[in-house]
Amino acid sequence: MAIQIFHVKGTRSVRVIWLCEELSVPYEIVPIDFSADYRNSDEWRAMSPTGKVPAMTDGGMTMFESGAMVQYILEKHGQGRLQPEPGTADRAIFLQWCWFAEATLARPLGDMVHHLFLKPEAERLPEMVVDGEKRARVCLEAVNSALQDQDYLLPEYTAADIMMGYSLLLAARVEVLDNEYPLVQAYFEKLQARPGYQLATA
Ligand SMILES: N[C@@H](CCC(=O)N[C@@H](CS)C(=O)NCC(=O)O)C(=O)O
C-alpha cells in the first residue's frame, strides 16, 4: 500500500509530496479539512495529537512532523539520493539546514502566520508580527550568506532545499522575502521551477 499523505494545500505537506515526486516514490494524497473544528476532532487528533498538518501513514505506521517524514522517506526510498552520506561533514551541514528550516526560520514565520491570519481577530497581537519579522529577517540573512558561493545550501541540490523551500514559501506569504535577500530570492525562484515543487503546491 502506498504512503498516504494527509494534505492541505499550501501547508507543510508540500515538503513530503515534493520529495516523493523527486524520488518517484508512489503516494496517495488524502485531502483534509483545515478548519479548527476538524483539526480539534478526535479523528484528526488520533493522527496528529497537536491538531497540526501534515500527517502520514505507511503500512500500519502513522506519523506527524514534516521533517521527520522527509528523513524517513529518504532512508526508506532514497538509496543515497538527495542527502550526503551519514557521518560526513556534508551530512552535518545537510542536517543543520534541515533543522534550521523548520526549527529556526519557520518558527518566527509561524508566529507571524498565527497573528496575521489564523487566530481569531480579537486574539491577534501586532507586536508578535513585528517581533516575528525581526527574527525571520536574521534567519534570511543567514540563508543569503550561505548562498554566496553556491546555488543550493550544499554544493548539490538535496532534500535540505526541500525543507528550506517550504519555509521560504511561508516567508514569501508573510512578505519578508524581499529584495534585501537577492540570493535567497534567486534560490527560491530556482526551487519553484522544479516540477516536484510545482506539483506539490498546485
Ligand atoms: N513542525 C511541524 C509544524 C506543523 C504545522 O505548524 N503545521 C501548520 C500548517 S503548515 C498547522 O497545522 N498550523 C495550524 C496550527 O498551528 O494551529 C511540522 O513540520 O509538521
The ligand as a Gaussian input file, in Angstrom:
#p B3LYP/6-31G(d) Opt

LIG

0 1
 N        6.813000      21.237000      12.922000
 C        5.551000      20.831000      12.359000
 C        4.689000      22.077000      12.177000
 C        3.287000      21.729000      11.711000
 C        2.466000      22.995000      11.476000
 O        2.637000      24.026000      12.165000
 N        1.556000      22.916000      10.518000
 C        0.704000      24.051000      10.200000
 C        0.298000      24.008000       8.737000
 S        1.713000      24.108000       7.712000
 C       -0.553000      23.942000      11.040000
 O       -1.125000      22.873000      11.149000
 N       -0.980000      25.084000      11.595000
 C       -2.162000      25.156000      12.390000
 C       -1.859000      25.464000      13.811000
 O       -0.688000      25.640000      14.178000
 O       -2.798000      25.546000      14.594000
 C        5.795000      20.103000      11.022000
 O        6.831000      20.375000      10.394000
 O        4.991000      19.243000      10.622000

